[in-house]
Amino acid sequence: MSTNEKPCVLVAEDEPMVSMLLEDLLDSAGYRVLLADRLSAGLALTSSENIDVAILDVTLGREDSFPIADALSARNVPFLFASGYGLDGIPERYRNATVLQKPYDMKSIRLALEKLLVKS
């Protein structure tokens, strides 16, 4: 876990309403939340912040979030993918990753993050 008291979660999501909902939910659940709406922002946060867990929307605008997943994997940071396509949009190298089908409910997100943090 990071040096802060609250676990830090990176949310890479390009839909502003979803980002705001996740930020509110995660903040109230005791997480420190970092938001990235683009690939470049997510990569910058991944290299500059102590992240404990991440939620990655598969598609960020016209780019995908897999380079963020690669960077997190290199640092042994657990993450999950959020996707409207389920496993169909996930590359083979991430077939063992947790994938939440959109639309998802906030309880599912919270439970999935808790499981990832326990594993790490």
N, CA, C and O atoms as a Tinker XYZ file with bonds, in Angstrom:
   480  protein
     1  N      0.849000   -1.179000    0.000000    73     2
     2  CA     0.000000    0.000000    0.000000    64     1     3
     3  C      0.890000    1.235000    0.000000    63     2     4     5
     4  O      2.032000    1.182000    0.456000    81     3
     5  N      0.371000    2.338000   -0.507000    73     3     6
     6  CA     1.132000    3.576000   -0.566000    64     5     7
     7  C      1.392000    4.122000    0.836000    63     6     8     9
     8  O      0.835000    3.641000    1.823000    81     7
     9  N      2.248000    5.135000    0.898000    73     7    10
    10  CA     2.610000    5.706000    2.189000    64     9    11
    11  C      1.472000    6.520000    2.795000    63    10    12    13
    12  O      1.505000    6.812000    3.990000    81    11
    13  N      0.490000    6.887000    2.025000    73    11    14
    14  CA    -0.676000    7.611000    2.557000    64    13    15
    15  C     -1.560000    6.645000    3.331000    63    14    16    17
    16  O     -1.503000    5.433000    3.123000    81    15
    17  N     -2.371000    7.190000    4.220000    73    15    18
    18  CA    -3.276000    6.342000    4.995000    64    17    19
    19  C     -4.336000    5.696000    4.118000    63    18    20    21
    20  O     -4.684000    4.532000    4.317000    81    19
    21  N     -4.846000    6.438000    3.159000    73    19    22
    22  CA    -5.889000    5.915000    2.278000    64    21    23
    23  C     -5.238000    5.185000    1.102000    63    22    24    25
    24  O     -4.242000    5.660000    0.557000    81    23
    25  N     -5.796000    4.024000    0.702000    73    23    26
    26  CA    -5.295000    3.401000   -0.523000    64    25    27
    27  C     -5.604000    4.310000   -1.716000    63    26    28    29
    28  O     -6.656000    4.947000   -1.775000    81    27
    29  N     -4.683000    4.353000   -2.643000    73    27    30
    30  CA    -4.832000    5.220000   -3.815000    64    29    31
    31  C     -5.325000    4.415000   -5.004000    63    30    32    33
    32  O     -4.751000    3.382000   -5.348000    81    31
    33  N     -6.390000    4.893000   -5.630000    73    31    34
    34  CA    -6.936000    4.244000   -6.812000    64    33    35
    35  C     -6.853000    5.207000   -7.999000    63    34    36    37
    36  O     -7.280000    6.359000   -7.919000    81    35
    37  N     -6.295000    4.707000   -9.093000    73    35    38
    38  CA    -6.286000    5.441000  -10.354000    64    37    39
    39  C     -7.539000    5.057000  -11.118000    63    38    40    41
    40  O     -7.819000    3.874000  -11.313000    81    39
    41  N     -8.293000    6.057000  -11.551000    73    39    42
    42  CA    -9.473000    5.828000  -12.381000    64    41    43
    43  C     -9.178000    6.424000  -13.747000    63    42    44    45
    44  O     -9.107000    7.644000  -13.896000    81    43
    45  N     -9.008000    5.567000  -14.740000    73    43    46
    46  CA    -8.813000    6.008000  -16.117000    64    45    47
    47  C    -10.150000    5.837000  -16.829000    63    46    48    49
    48  O    -10.534000    4.726000  -17.195000    81    47
    49  N    -10.841000    6.935000  -17.018000    73    47    50
    50  CA   -12.213000    6.927000  -17.554000    64    49    51
    51  C    -12.429000    8.220000  -18.321000    63    50    52    53
    52  O    -12.172000    9.303000  -17.795000    81    51
    53  N    -12.902000    8.119000  -19.565000    73    51    54
    54  CA   -13.082000    9.319000  -20.386000    64    53    55
    55  C    -14.491000    9.893000  -20.346000    63    54    56    57
    56  O    -14.737000   10.957000  -20.914000    81    55
    57  N    -15.411000    9.217000  -19.691000    73    55    58
    58  CA   -16.784000    9.716000  -19.580000    64    57    59
    59  C    -16.900000   10.518000  -18.287000    63    58    60    61
    60  O    -16.814000    9.941000  -17.203000    81    59
    61  N    -17.093000   11.845000  -18.376000    73    59    62
    62  CA   -17.089000   12.688000  -17.172000    64    61    63
    63  C    -18.094000   12.272000  -16.096000    63    62    64    65
    64  O    -17.757000   12.303000  -14.912000    81    63
    65  N    -19.289000   11.892000  -16.461000    73    63    66
    66  CA   -20.278000   11.505000  -15.451000    64    65    67
    67  C    -19.853000   10.245000  -14.701000    63    66    68    69
    68  O    -20.023000   10.152000  -13.485000    81    67
    69  N    -19.303000    9.281000  -15.428000    73    67    70
    70  CA   -18.842000    8.051000  -14.793000    64    69    71
    71  C    -17.679000    8.361000  -13.862000    63    70    72    73
    72  O    -17.621000    7.839000  -12.749000    81    71
    73  N    -16.745000    9.214000  -14.311000    73    71    74
    74  CA   -15.613000    9.612000  -13.470000    64    73    75
    75  C    -16.079000   10.259000  -12.175000    63    74    76    77
    76  O    -15.582000    9.939000  -11.095000    81    75
    77  N    -17.034000   11.168000  -12.292000    73    75    78
    78  CA   -17.524000   11.856000  -11.098000    64    77    79
    79  C    -18.207000   10.896000  -10.137000    63    78    80    81
    80  O    -18.011000   10.988000   -8.925000    81    79
    81  N    -19.005000    9.975000  -10.665000    73    79    82
    82  CA   -19.671000    8.983000   -9.818000    64    81    83
    83  C    -18.652000    8.094000   -9.108000    63    82    84    85
    84  O    -18.762000    7.838000   -7.909000    81    83
    85  N    -17.660000    7.628000   -9.867000    73    83    86
    86  CA   -16.629000    6.788000   -9.272000    64    85    87
    87  C    -15.824000    7.553000   -8.222000    63    86    88    89
    88  O    -15.522000    7.023000   -7.152000    81    87
    89  N    -15.483000    8.785000   -8.531000    73    87    90
    90  CA   -14.722000    9.596000   -7.586000    64    89    91
    91  C    -15.489000    9.754000   -6.271000    63    90    92    93
    92  O    -14.920000    9.579000   -5.194000    81    91
    93  N    -16.770000   10.081000   -6.359000    73    91    94
    94  CA   -17.591000   10.245000   -5.154000    64    93    95
    95  C    -17.690000    8.942000   -4.363000    63    94    96    97
    96  O    -17.505000    8.928000   -3.146000    81    95
    97  N    -17.983000    7.852000   -5.065000    73    95    98
    98  CA   -18.117000    6.554000   -4.403000    64    97    99
    99  C    -16.811000    6.150000   -3.733000    63    98   100   101
   100  O    -16.807000    5.756000   -2.567000    81    99
   101  N    -15.716000    6.246000   -4.456000    73    99   102
   102  CA   -14.433000    5.790000   -3.934000    64   101   103
   103  C    -13.932000    6.678000   -2.800000    63   102   104   105
   104  O    -13.348000    6.195000   -1.830000    81   103
   105  N    -14.166000    7.972000   -2.935000    73   103   106
   106  CA   -13.781000    8.890000   -1.869000    64   105   107
   107  C    -14.547000    8.552000   -0.589000    63   106   108   109
   108  O    -13.962000    8.495000    0.492000    81   107
   109  N    -15.840000    8.332000   -0.715000    73   107   110
   110  CA   -16.646000    8.012000    0.472000    64   109   111
   111  C    -16.309000    6.625000    1.025000    63   110   112   113
   112  O    -16.574000    6.346000    2.194000    81   111
   113  N    -15.724000    5.753000    0.192000    73   111   114
   114  CA   -15.319000    4.419000    0.651000    64   113   115
   115  C    -13.910000    4.431000    1.248000    63   114   116   117
   116  O    -13.408000    3.389000    1.669000    81   115
   117  N    -13.272000    5.606000    1.287000    73   115   118
   118  CA   -11.977000    5.713000    1.942000    64   117   119
   119  C    -10.763000    5.640000    1.039000    63   118   120   121
   120  O     -9.651000    5.410000    1.515000    81   119
   121  N    -10.956000    5.831000   -0.254000    73   119   122
   122  CA    -9.835000    5.819000   -1.193000    64   121   123
   123  C     -9.388000    7.242000   -1.525000    63   122   124   125
   124  O    -10.183000    8.181000   -1.497000    81   123
   125  N     -8.106000    7.380000   -1.837000    73   123   126
   126  CA    -7.602000    8.601000   -2.472000    64   125   127
   127  C     -7.720000    8.340000   -3.961000    63   126   128   129
   128  O     -7.235000    7.319000   -4.447000    81   127
   129  N     -8.360000    9.249000   -4.699000    73   127   130
   130  CA    -8.695000    9.006000   -6.100000    64   129   131
   131  C     -7.879000    9.910000   -7.015000    63   130   132   133
   132  O     -7.799000   11.121000   -6.808000    81   131
   133  N     -7.279000    9.300000   -8.027000    73   131   134
   134  CA    -6.604000   10.026000   -9.103000    64   133   135
   135  C     -7.387000    9.773000  -10.378000    63   134   136   137
   136  O     -7.688000    8.626000  -10.706000    81   135
   137  N     -7.721000   10.836000  -11.101000    73   135   138
   138  CA    -8.511000   10.706000  -12.325000    64   137   139
   139  C     -7.661000   10.985000  -13.552000    63   138   140   141
   140  O     -6.838000   11.901000  -13.559000    81   139
   141  N     -7.870000   10.187000  -14.588000    73   139   142
   142  CA    -7.221000   10.399000  -15.880000    64   141   143
   143  C     -8.259000   10.151000  -16.963000    63   142   144   145
   144  O     -8.874000    9.085000  -17.007000    81   143
   145  N     -8.455000   11.132000  -17.834000    73   143   146
   146  CA    -9.435000   10.952000  -18.909000    64   145   147
   147  C     -8.784000   10.643000  -20.254000    63   146   148   149
   148  O     -9.478000   10.447000  -21.251000    81   147
   149  N     -7.454000   10.599000  -20.282000    73   147   150
   150  CA    -6.715000   10.299000  -21.503000    64   149   151
   151  C     -5.557000    9.355000  -21.186000    63   150   152   153
   152  O     -5.117000    9.247000  -20.042000    81   151
   153  N     -5.085000    8.688000  -22.210000    73   151   154
   154  CA    -3.963000    7.772000  -22.061000    64   153   155
   155  C     -2.744000    8.493000  -21.496000    63   154   156   157
   156  O     -2.114000    7.997000  -20.562000    81   155
   157  N     -2.406000    9.648000  -22.045000    73   155   158
   158  CA    -1.211000   10.370000  -21.598000    64   157   159
   159  C     -1.295000   10.739000  -20.120000    63   158   160   161
   160  O     -0.300000   10.642000  -19.401000    81   159
   161  N     -2.461000   11.156000  -19.663000    73   159   162
   162  CA    -2.637000   11.506000  -18.246000    64   161   163
   163  C     -2.500000   10.273000  -17.363000    63   162   164   165
   164  O     -1.889000   10.335000  -16.296000    81   163
   165  N     -3.062000    9.164000  -17.799000    73   163   166
   166  CA    -2.949000    7.923000  -17.039000    64   165   167
   167  C     -1.513000    7.442000  -16.935000    63   166   168   169
   168  O     -1.081000    6.998000  -15.871000    81   167
   169  N     -0.774000    7.525000  -18.026000    73   167   170
   170  CA     0.629000    7.119000  -18.001000    64   169   171
   171  C      1.448000    8.032000  -17.099000    63   170   172   173
   172  O      2.324000    7.565000  -16.370000    81   171
   173  N      1.168000    9.331000  -17.145000    73   171   174
   174  CA     1.893000   10.279000  -16.289000    64   173   175
   175  C      1.640000    9.970000  -14.814000    63   174   176   177
   176  O      2.577000    9.968000  -14.015000    81   175
   177  N      0.396000    9.711000  -14.449000    73   175   178
   178  CA     0.073000    9.391000  -13.056000    64   177   179
   179  C      0.694000    8.059000  -12.637000    63   178   180   181
   180  O      1.159000    7.909000  -11.507000    81   179
   181  N      0.697000    7.106000  -13.549000    73   179   182
   182  CA     1.264000    5.794000  -13.250000    64   181   183
   183  C      2.748000    5.898000  -12.923000    63   182   184   185
   184  O      3.255000    5.162000  -12.077000    81   183
   185  N      3.437000    6.807000  -13.590000    73   183   186
   186  CA     4.878000    6.925000  -13.354000    64   185   187
   187  C      5.225000    7.882000  -12.215000    63   186   188   189
   188  O      6.354000    7.867000  -11.726000    81   187
   189  N      4.274000    8.716000  -11.785000    73   187   190
   190  CA     4.608000    9.731000  -10.785000    64   189   191
   191  C      3.929000    9.542000   -9.427000    63   190   192   193
   192  O      4.300000   10.215000   -8.465000    81   191
   193  N      2.958000    8.656000   -9.326000    73   191   194
   194  CA     2.185000    8.492000   -8.085000    64   193   195
   195  C      2.319000    7.085000   -7.529000    63   194   196   197
   196  O      2.601000    6.140000   -8.266000    81   195
   197  N      2.117000    6.953000   -6.236000    73   195   198
   198  CA     2.069000    5.642000   -5.584000    64   197   199
   199  C      0.632000    5.137000   -5.643000    63   198   200   201
   200  O     -0.200000    5.503000   -4.812000    81   199
   201  N      0.354000    4.307000   -6.619000    73   199   202
   202  CA    -0.993000    3.802000   -6.873000    64   201   203
   203  C     -1.097000    2.397000   -6.296000    63   202   204   205
   204  O     -0.205000    1.571000   -6.491000    81   203
   205  N     -2.185000    2.131000   -5.588000    73   203   206
   206  CA    -2.407000    0.820000   -4.993000    64   205   207
   207  C     -3.259000   -0.089000   -5.859000    63   206   208   209
   208  O     -3.103000   -1.310000   -5.821000    81   207
   209  N     -4.162000    0.497000   -6.642000    73   207   210
   210  CA    -5.093000   -0.270000   -7.465000    64   209   211
   211  C     -5.655000    0.678000   -8.528000    63   210   212   213
   212  O     -5.637000    1.895000   -8.347000    81   211
   213  N     -6.155000    0.120000   -9.635000    73   211   214
   214  CA    -6.667000    0.980000  -10.712000    64   213   215
   215  C     -7.906000    0.383000  -11.365000    63   214   216   217
   216  O     -8.091000   -0.833000  -11.427000    81   215
   217  N     -8.742000    1.292000  -11.848000    73   215   218
   218  CA    -9.902000    0.959000  -12.675000    64   217   219
   219  C     -9.622000    1.562000  -14.039000    63   218   220   221
   220  O     -9.468000    2.777000  -14.160000    81   219
   221  N     -9.553000    0.729000  -15.064000    73   219   222
   222  CA    -9.210000    1.195000  -16.397000    64   221   223
   223  C    -10.364000    0.966000  -17.365000    63   222   224   225
   224  O    -10.715000   -0.174000  -17.669000    81   223
   225  N    -10.947000    2.055000  -17.843000    73   223   226
   226  CA   -11.887000    1.946000  -18.955000    64   225   227
   227  C    -11.042000    1.494000  -20.143000    63   226   228   229
   228  O     -9.983000    2.067000  -20.399000    81   227
   229  N    -11.486000    0.498000  -20.853000    73   227   230
   230  CA   -10.686000   -0.033000  -21.958000    64   229   231
   231  C    -10.443000    1.037000  -23.017000    63   230   232   233
   232  O     -9.338000    1.138000  -23.551000    81   231
   233  N    -11.455000    1.830000  -23.324000    73   231   234
   234  CA   -11.328000    2.843000  -24.366000    64   233   235
   235  C    -11.304000    4.234000  -23.750000    63   234   236   237
   236  O    -12.229000    4.631000  -23.042000    81   235
   237  N    -10.232000    4.966000  -24.030000    73   235   238
   238  CA   -10.085000    6.350000  -23.579000    64   237   239
   239  C    -10.038000    7.224000  -24.828000    63   238   240   241
   240  O     -8.980000    7.417000  -25.428000    81   239
   241  N    -11.192000    7.744000  -25.206000    73   239   242
   242  CA   -11.266000    8.513000  -26.443000    64   241   243
   243  C    -10.975000    7.615000  -27.628000    63   242   244   245
   244  O    -11.670000    6.624000  -27.855000    81   243
   245  N     -9.940000    7.965000  -28.387000    73   243   246
   246  CA    -9.561000    7.160000  -29.558000    64   245   247
   247  C     -8.431000    6.184000  -29.257000    63   246   248   249
   248  O     -7.936000    5.500000  -30.153000    81   247
   249  N     -8.029000    6.125000  -28.001000    73   247   250
   250  CA    -6.937000    5.233000  -27.606000    64   249   251
   251  C     -7.468000    4.201000  -26.620000    63   250   252   253
   252  O     -8.569000    4.339000  -26.088000    81   251
   253  N     -6.674000    3.177000  -26.388000    73   251   254
   254  CA    -7.073000    2.213000  -25.362000    64   253   255
   255  C     -6.148000    2.354000  -24.161000    63   254   256   257
   256  O     -5.105000    3.004000  -24.234000    81   255
   257  N     -6.545000    1.740000  -23.067000    73   255   258
   258  CA    -5.814000    1.895000  -21.808000    64   257   259
   259  C     -4.769000    0.810000  -21.589000    63   258   260   261
   260  O     -4.188000    0.744000  -20.506000    81   259
   261  N     -4.512000   -0.036000  -22.566000    73   259   262
   262  CA    -3.587000   -1.139000  -22.352000    64   261   263
   263  C     -2.158000   -0.699000  -22.028000    63   262   264   265
   264  O     -1.484000   -1.391000  -21.265000    81   263
   265  N     -1.660000    0.426000  -22.573000    73   263   266
   266  CA    -0.337000    0.882000  -22.126000    64   265   267
   267  C     -0.306000    1.240000  -20.633000    63   266   268   269
   268  O      0.727000    1.079000  -19.984000    81   267
   269  N     -1.416000    1.717000  -20.094000    73   267   270
   270  CA    -1.491000    1.982000  -18.652000    64   269   271
   271  C     -1.443000    0.649000  -17.904000    63   270   272   273
   272  O     -0.738000    0.513000  -16.904000    81   271
   273  N     -2.199000   -0.330000  -18.399000    73   271   274
   274  CA    -2.184000   -1.661000  -17.782000    64   273   275
   275  C     -0.775000   -2.244000  -17.812000    63   274   276   277
   276  O     -0.340000   -2.853000  -16.835000    81   275
   277  N     -0.062000   -2.066000  -18.913000    73   275   278
   278  CA     1.319000   -2.557000  -19.017000    64   277   279
   279  C      2.209000   -1.891000  -17.970000    63   278   280   281
   280  O      3.002000   -2.558000  -17.305000    81   279
   281  N      2.074000   -0.573000  -17.828000    73   279   282
   282  CA     2.888000    0.167000  -16.848000    64   281   283
   283  C      2.557000   -0.269000  -15.425000    63   282   284   285
   284  O      3.455000   -0.424000  -14.597000    81   283
   285  N      1.273000   -0.466000  -15.140000    73   283   286
   286  CA     0.875000   -0.929000  -13.810000    64   285   287
   287  C      1.391000   -2.344000  -13.548000    63   286   288   289
   288  O      1.857000   -2.642000  -12.448000    81   287
   289  N      1.309000   -3.203000  -14.539000    73   287   290
   290  CA     1.809000   -4.575000  -14.397000    64   289   291
   291  C      3.301000   -4.584000  -14.087000    63   290   292   293
   292  O      3.765000   -5.369000  -13.259000    81   291
   293  N      4.048000   -3.713000  -14.750000    73   291   294
   294  CA     5.490000   -3.630000  -14.518000    64   293   295
   295  C      5.807000   -3.239000  -13.077000    63   294   296   297
   296  O      6.870000   -3.574000  -12.553000    81   295
   297  N      4.870000   -2.526000  -12.440000    73   295   298
   298  CA     5.049000   -2.105000  -11.043000    64   297   299
   299  C      4.285000   -3.008000  -10.072000    63   298   300   301
   300  O      4.220000   -2.715000   -8.878000    81   299
   301  N      3.709000   -4.097000  -10.573000    73   299   302
   302  CA     2.927000   -5.026000   -9.748000    64   301   303
   303  C      1.750000   -4.353000   -9.052000    63   302   304   305
   304  O      1.437000   -4.661000   -7.902000    81   303
   305  N      1.103000   -3.435000   -9.758000    73   303   306
   306  CA    -0.085000   -2.756000   -9.239000    64   305   307
   307  C     -1.315000   -3.455000   -9.818000    63   306   308   309
   308  O     -1.444000   -3.546000  -11.039000    81   307
   309  N     -2.218000   -3.947000   -8.975000    73   307   310
   310  CA    -3.407000   -4.619000   -9.488000    64   309   311
   311  C     -4.384000   -3.631000  -10.121000    63   310   312   313
   312  O     -4.453000   -2.464000   -9.734000    81   311
   313  N     -5.129000   -4.122000  -11.095000    73   311   314
   314  CA    -6.102000   -3.281000  -11.795000    64   313   315
   315  C     -7.227000   -4.142000  -12.316000    63   314   316   317
   316  O     -7.130000   -5.367000  -12.391000    81   315
   317  N     -8.295000   -3.461000  -12.672000    73   315   318
   318  CA    -9.394000   -4.126000  -13.364000    64   317   319
   319  C     -9.783000   -3.286000  -14.571000    63   318   320   321
   320  O     -9.563000   -2.076000  -14.610000    81   319
   321  N    -10.361000   -3.954000  -15.544000    73   319   322
   322  CA   -10.856000   -3.269000  -16.727000    64   321   323
   323  C    -12.361000   -3.085000  -16.607000    63   322   324   325
   324  O    -13.068000   -3.962000  -16.111000    81   323
   325  N    -12.839000   -1.941000  -17.066000    73   323   326
   326  CA   -14.270000   -1.687000  -17.210000    64   325   327
   327  C    -14.531000   -1.567000  -18.699000    63   326   328   329
   328  O    -13.894000   -0.768000  -19.385000    81   327
   329  N    -15.471000   -2.362000  -19.203000    73   327   330
   330  CA   -15.682000   -2.398000  -20.645000    64   329   331
   331  C    -17.129000   -2.699000  -20.984000    63   330   332   333
   332  O    -17.788000   -3.502000  -20.323000    81   331
   333  N    -17.604000   -2.047000  -22.015000    73   331   334
   334  CA   -18.926000   -2.357000  -22.541000    64   333   335
   335  C    -18.925000   -3.620000  -23.375000    63   334   336   337
   336  O    -19.984000   -4.140000  -23.725000    81   335
   337  N    -17.727000   -4.123000  -23.699000    73   335   338
   338  CA   -17.599000   -5.301000  -24.553000    64   337   339
   339  C    -17.229000   -6.561000  -23.779000    63   338   340   341
   340  O    -17.099000   -7.634000  -24.367000    81   339
   341  N    -17.059000   -6.438000  -22.470000    73   339   342
   342  CA   -16.668000   -7.596000  -21.676000    64   341   343
   343  C    -15.300000   -8.092000  -22.097000    63   342   344   345
   344  O    -14.433000   -7.296000  -22.459000    81   343
   345  N    -15.100000   -9.395000  -22.053000    73   343   346
   346  CA   -13.804000   -9.983000  -22.408000    64   345   347
   347  C    -13.455000   -9.845000  -23.878000    63   346   348   349
   348  O    -12.288000   -9.982000  -24.245000    81   347
   349  N    -14.439000   -9.578000  -24.731000    73   347   350
   350  CA   -14.174000   -9.501000  -26.168000    64   349   351
   351  C    -13.164000   -8.421000  -26.537000    63   350   352   353
   352  O    -12.449000   -8.566000  -27.528000    81   351
   353  N    -13.093000   -7.348000  -25.764000    73   351   354
   354  CA   -12.179000   -6.267000  -26.093000    64   353   355
   355  C    -10.855000   -6.325000  -25.363000    63   354   356   357
   356  O    -10.080000   -5.370000  -25.421000    81   355
   357  N    -10.575000   -7.429000  -24.675000    73   355   358
   358  CA    -9.369000   -7.544000  -23.859000    64   357   359
   359  C     -8.340000   -8.415000  -24.579000    63   358   360   361
   360  O     -8.664000   -9.522000  -25.008000    81   359
   361  N     -7.100000   -7.925000  -24.717000    73   359   362
   362  CA    -6.056000   -8.743000  -25.357000    64   361   363
   363  C     -5.768000  -10.017000  -24.560000    63   362   364   365
   364  O     -6.016000  -10.079000  -23.356000    81   363
   365  N     -5.261000  -10.995000  -25.226000    73   363   366
   366  CA    -4.976000  -12.296000  -24.622000    64   365   367
   367  C     -4.093000  -12.173000  -23.375000    63   366   368   369
   368  O     -4.294000  -12.903000  -22.405000    81   367
   369  N     -3.124000  -11.261000  -23.391000    73   367   370
   370  CA    -2.202000  -11.149000  -22.249000    64   369   371
   371  C     -2.902000  -10.715000  -20.963000    63   370   372   373
   372  O     -2.351000  -10.860000  -19.872000    81   371
   373  N     -4.125000  -10.178000  -21.096000    73   371   374
   374  CA    -4.876000   -9.749000  -19.922000    64   373   375
   375  C     -6.141000  -10.564000  -19.705000    63   374   376   377
   376  O     -7.069000  -10.094000  -19.047000    81   375
   377  N     -6.196000  -11.759000  -20.238000    73   375   378
   378  CA    -7.390000  -12.597000  -20.079000    64   377   379
   379  C     -7.656000  -12.998000  -18.639000    63   378   380   381
   380  O     -8.780000  -13.371000  -18.302000    81   379
   381  N     -6.642000  -12.929000  -17.781000    73   379   382
   382  CA    -6.830000  -13.274000  -16.369000    64   381   383
   383  C     -7.191000  -12.068000  -15.518000    63   382   384   385
   384  O     -7.434000  -12.207000  -14.319000    81   383
   385  N     -7.229000  -10.893000  -16.120000    73   383   386
   386  CA    -7.577000   -9.675000  -15.379000    64   385   387
   387  C     -9.069000   -9.665000  -15.066000    63   386   388   389
   388  O     -9.873000  -10.277000  -15.770000    81   387
   389  N     -9.416000   -8.966000  -14.009000    73   387   390
   390  CA   -10.824000   -8.760000  -13.682000    64   389   391
   391  C    -11.410000   -7.796000  -14.705000    63   390   392   393
   392  O    -10.831000   -6.744000  -14.974000    81   391
   393  N    -12.550000   -8.151000  -15.272000    73   391   394
   394  CA   -13.240000   -7.298000  -16.238000    64   393   395
   395  C    -14.672000   -7.113000  -15.768000    63   394   396   397
   396  O    -15.419000   -8.079000  -15.607000    81   395
   397  N    -15.045000   -5.857000  -15.550000    73   395   398
   398  CA   -16.429000   -5.556000  -15.201000    64   397   399
   399  C    -17.144000   -5.044000  -16.447000    63   398   400   401
   400  O    -16.708000   -4.089000  -17.090000    81   399
   401  N    -18.226000   -5.690000  -16.760000    73   399   402
   402  CA   -19.043000   -5.308000  -17.915000    64   401   403
   403  C    -19.803000   -4.026000  -17.602000    63   402   404   405
   404  O    -20.467000   -3.920000  -16.571000    81   403
   405  N    -19.698000   -3.050000  -18.506000    73   403   406
   406  CA   -20.502000   -1.830000  -18.365000    64   405   407
   407  C    -21.892000   -2.100000  -18.900000    63   406   408   409
   408  O    -22.014000   -2.867000  -19.855000    81   407
   409  N    -22.920000   -1.539000  -18.367000    73   407   410
   410  CA   -22.905000   -0.735000  -17.148000    64   409   411
   411  C    -22.752000   -1.635000  -15.928000    63   410   412   413
   412  O    -23.314000   -2.729000  -15.875000    81   411
   413  N    -21.995000   -1.169000  -14.962000    73   411   414
   414  CA   -21.784000   -1.902000  -13.727000    64   413   415
   415  C    -22.386000   -1.095000  -12.586000    63   414   416   417
   416  O    -22.668000    0.095000  -12.730000    81   415
   417  N    -22.575000   -1.753000  -11.463000    73   415   418
   418  CA   -23.074000   -1.009000  -10.308000    64   417   419
   419  C    -21.903000   -0.706000   -9.379000    63   418   420   421
   420  O    -20.856000   -1.351000   -9.444000    81   419
   421  N    -22.095000    0.261000   -8.537000    73   419   422
   422  CA   -21.018000    0.727000   -7.677000    64   421   423
   423  C    -20.607000   -0.329000   -6.644000    63   422   424   425
   424  O    -19.448000   -0.373000   -6.232000    81   423
   425  N    -21.540000   -1.167000   -6.232000    73   423   426
   426  CA   -21.202000   -2.238000   -5.292000    64   425   427
   427  C    -20.203000   -3.203000   -5.932000    63   426   428   429
   428  O    -19.261000   -3.644000   -5.276000    81   427
   429  N    -20.405000   -3.527000   -7.198000    73   427   430
   430  CA   -19.491000   -4.428000   -7.911000    64   429   431
   431  C    -18.085000   -3.846000   -7.985000    63   430   432   433
   432  O    -17.102000   -4.564000   -7.802000    81   431
   433  N    -17.989000   -2.555000   -8.252000    73   431   434
   434  CA   -16.682000   -1.890000   -8.315000    64   433   435
   435  C    -16.000000   -1.971000   -6.954000    63   434   436   437
   436  O    -14.833000   -2.352000   -6.866000    81   435
   437  N    -16.704000   -1.624000   -5.919000    73   435   438
   438  CA   -16.124000   -1.625000   -4.573000    64   437   439
   439  C    -15.639000   -3.023000   -4.185000    63   438   440   441
   440  O    -14.530000   -3.174000   -3.671000    81   439
   441  N    -16.453000   -4.030000   -4.425000    73   439   442
   442  CA   -16.072000   -5.401000   -4.088000    64   441   443
   443  C    -14.866000   -5.874000   -4.905000    63   442   444   445
   444  O    -13.973000   -6.534000   -4.374000    81   443
   445  N    -14.846000   -5.539000   -6.178000    73   443   446
   446  CA   -13.724000   -5.937000   -7.038000    64   445   447
   447  C    -12.421000   -5.282000   -6.577000    63   446   448   449
   448  O    -11.378000   -5.936000   -6.557000    81   447
   449  N    -12.469000   -4.006000   -6.211000    73   447   450
   450  CA   -11.266000   -3.330000   -5.724000    64   449   451
   451  C    -10.777000   -3.948000   -4.417000    63   450   452   453
   452  O     -9.577000   -4.141000   -4.224000    81   451
   453  N    -11.705000   -4.251000   -3.532000    73   451   454
   454  CA   -11.324000   -4.863000   -2.259000    64   453   455
   455  C    -10.625000   -6.201000   -2.480000    63   454   456   457
   456  O     -9.641000   -6.506000   -1.806000    81   455
   457  N    -11.134000   -7.007000   -3.428000    73   455   458
   458  CA   -10.498000   -8.289000   -3.739000    64   457   459
   459  C     -9.090000   -8.083000   -4.293000    63   458   460   461
   460  O     -8.167000   -8.808000   -3.924000    81   459
   461  N     -8.922000   -7.099000   -5.176000    73   459   462
   462  CA    -7.610000   -6.838000   -5.746000    64   461   463
   463  C     -6.623000   -6.394000   -4.678000    63   462   464   465
   464  O     -5.465000   -6.813000   -4.691000    81   463
   465  N     -7.066000   -5.554000   -3.757000    73   463   466
   466  CA    -6.176000   -5.074000   -2.706000    64   465   467
   467  C     -5.767000   -6.201000   -1.753000    63   466   468   469
   468  O     -4.639000   -6.221000   -1.260000    81   467
   469  N     -6.667000   -7.122000   -1.499000    73   467   470
   470  CA    -6.350000   -8.240000   -0.621000    64   469   471
   471  C     -5.295000   -9.142000   -1.272000    63   470   472   473
   472  O     -4.410000   -9.658000   -0.591000    81   471
   473  N     -5.394000   -9.327000   -2.589000    73   471   474
   474  CA    -4.439000  -10.171000   -3.323000    64   473   475
   475  C     -3.048000   -9.578000   -3.377000    63   474   476   477
   476  O     -2.058000  -10.309000   -3.413000    81   475
   477  N     -2.965000   -8.241000   -3.384000    73   475   478
   478  CA    -1.655000   -7.601000   -3.574000    64   477   479
   479  C     -0.838000   -7.513000   -2.314000    63   478   480
   480  O      0.280000   -6.998000   -2.338000    81   479
